[in-house]
Amino acid sequence: MSKEQSLTNHDDYALEPVPESERRGLFSMSMVMLGFTFFAASMWTGGTLGQGFKLWPDLIIVVLFGNLILGVYGAFLGYAASTTNLSTHILARYAFGRVGSKLPSFMLAFTQIGWFGVGVAMFAYPINKFTGMPMPILIIIGGALMTATVVIGIKAIEKISMIAVPAIILLGCMSVGKAIIDNGGLQPLLAVEPTERLTVAVGVALAVGSFISGGTLTPDFVRFAKTKKTGVTATIIGFTFGNSLMFIFGAIGAIATGLSDIAEVLAVQGLLGAGIALLALNIWTTNDNALYAAGLGLANITGLQRKHLTIFAGAIGTIFAVYLYNNFVGWLTFLSVSLPPIGGIIIGDFFIKNKGQYASPKEHDFKEINWAAIIAWIVAIAVSKLSPETGILSIAPLNAIITAALIHVLADRMINK
């Protein structure tokens, strides 16, 4: 049986550990993780940050700090995934219980379907501007093509990422080079003052919130890593390097043109026609990862085949694409509050409570619902909402992650003594 046939027959091991024969090396995993984080929405967020901070040193510090938090957060989850070779949703069963894990799976699947919808619209809008093709047709075509790729599984995601990653680096460098040339060099860009100044806390929260759902779903992809070192390294490359690069590309474009929407920036720079295929590939890779994760979450909830659930999720995201696109900032705010605690709880359960080791799913006696995890989730969301606007404790997503990990461990000892 070929590797591709094996993955197909096992539905990409949605509810079981990835066997050793199907695991991948550092280059393959890095391409998948970079394809995930090379998202045009990150360039859009970078554009927002570019309008709120001076390029040097303020913006660079905010971007690096925010993505360092994402990288460390993802690395913890990547280590757990490459140790157990399990998805986020199966890891959640250990912390939340068999039935309890369905709640975070629903939340994560719901948000990833939303990200998929945002991506479909971002795929369609620039093509519409360049070609004049009707938006509904472009949305349907884009959604269908991306969904079809995800139905195949990790094999197709890996191959598309290997094409898209170098392509989007090329596009970003072209945009940055054009911005520097059109503005008479780098120095004028460094001298530009922000039009709507943001605080460091808001900037870091935006940087973290823009991809915190991706960080939480790191295990869905890193479970295919051959070793723990491979899993952790690929995760750090994706989030700390890849996401920072996207932010910087978007920020410089925004500083140079005054626009935060990457499609509009490319159009003003005269690069929309040349970059349209590259931008589409960029969005395609991240959307594939988002929809793939949604399918795994729905499989944990229902026990049905990932492939069939992927088709359903893709259809929903495509139908609501325009609405999600037009409510992007609100979506980020929602993500920054509700999702980080899930990863924090998994980290606390795996590293603190269980000392970095889980029994295999077939051997483990799962609780139905672990109320300690539910309590930790609620408390962490409350802490996030009550975080101050300034000072060292003002990064709400980080507060939520730390609170969730600690409260879960403490509550578990009290409730399940």
Residue, then its C-alpha position, 0 to 999 in steps of 0.5 A: m500500500s502506498k503512503e497516499q493510499s494509507l492516509t486515505n484509508h485511515d482518513d489521515y488518522a483523525l482520531e488515532p496516533v499517526p503511525e511512524s511510517e507516515r511521519r515527516g522530516l523538518f523540511s516537510m513540516s516547516m513547509v506545512m507550518l509556513g504555508f499555514t502562517f503565510f496568510a494574507a490576513s496576517m499581512w492585513t493585520g501587519g498593515t493595521l499595525g503599520q498605521g499605528f506604529k513607527l516602523w523602527p523600532d516600535l513596529i519591529i518590537v511589537v511584531l517580534f514580541g507578539n510572534l515570539i509569544l505565538g512561537v513559544y505557545g505553539a512550541f509547547l503544543g507542538y512538543a505534546a503533539s510530536t510526543t503523542n502524534l495526536s491532534t489538538h482534539i484528541l489531546a483535549r480528551y485527556a484534559f476535558g474528558r471524552v464528552g467535554s472535549k467536544l466543546p473546545s472542538f466545536m469552538l475551534a472548528f467553528t472559528q476555523i470555518g470562519w477563517f476559511g470563509v475570510g480566506v475565500a473572500m480574500f481570494a475572490y476580492p483581488i481577482n474580482k478587481f483585476t478581472g471583473m469576474p462576479m464575486p459570487i462565482l469567484i467565491i464558489i470556485g475558490g471555496a470548491l477548489m480549496t475544499a477539494t484539496v483538504v478532502i485529499g488530506i495532509k499529502a495535498i496540503e504539503k505539496i501546495s505549501m512547497i509551491a506557495v511558500p517560496a511564491i509568497i516570499l517572492l511577492g512580499c519582497m516585490s511589494v517591499g522593494k516597490a515601497i522602498i523605491d517609490n518612497g525614495g529609499l528606506q529612510p523616508l519610510l522610517a520617518v513616517e509617523p503613525t496615522e492612528r497611534l496604537t499602544v504596545a499592549v493593543g499592538v501585541a494583542l492584535a499580533v497574538g490574536s491574529f493567529i492564536s487559533g492557528g497556534t492552538l491547532t498546531p498539533d493537528f499538523v505537527r503530529f506528523a513530525k518524525t521527532k519532538k525536535t522536528g515538531v518544535t523547530a517547525t512550529i517556531i519557524g512557522f510562527t516566529f519567522g513566518n508570521s513576523l515576515m507576513f506582518i512586516f510585508g503588510a506593515i511596510g506596504a501600509i506605511a508606503t501607501g496608507l492602506s492596510d488591505i493587502a489587495e489594495v496595496l498591491a493594486v496601488q503598487g501596480l503588482l496586483g496583476a503579477g501577484i494575483a496567482l501568488l496571493a491566491l496560493n498564499i490564501w489557499t495554503t492557510n485555508d487548507n490548514a484551517l479547513y483541515a483542522a475544522g474537519l478534525g474537530l468535527a470528527n471528534i464531535t461526531g465520530l463521522q469521517r473527516k472527509h465528509l465533514t470537510i465538505f460540509a464545513g467548506a460549504i458553510g465557510t463559502i456561503f458566509a465568506v463575505y460576511l466574515y470578511n466584512n467583520f474581520v476585526g470583531w472576529l479577531t477580538f472574539l478569537s483573542v478571548s475564547l481560544p487561548p485558554i484551550g491550548g493553555i489547558i492542554i499545556g497544563d494537563f500534559f506538562i504539569k499534571n501528566k509530566g509530559q507523558y500520556a497513555s495511548p488513547k486505546e489504553h487511557d480511561f477517559k473521564e466523560i467530562n473533566w469539570a476542572a478544565i471547564i472551570a479553568w476555561i471560564v476563569a481564563i476568559a474572565v481574566s482575559k476580559l479583565s486584563p488592564e489596558t496598559g502595563i506588563l499584564s495587558i496582553a490578554p491572550l497571554n494572561a488567558i493561556i497562563t491562567a488556564a494552565l494553572i487553574h486547570v491543574l489546581a482545580d483538577r487536584m481539588i475536584n478529582k483528588 
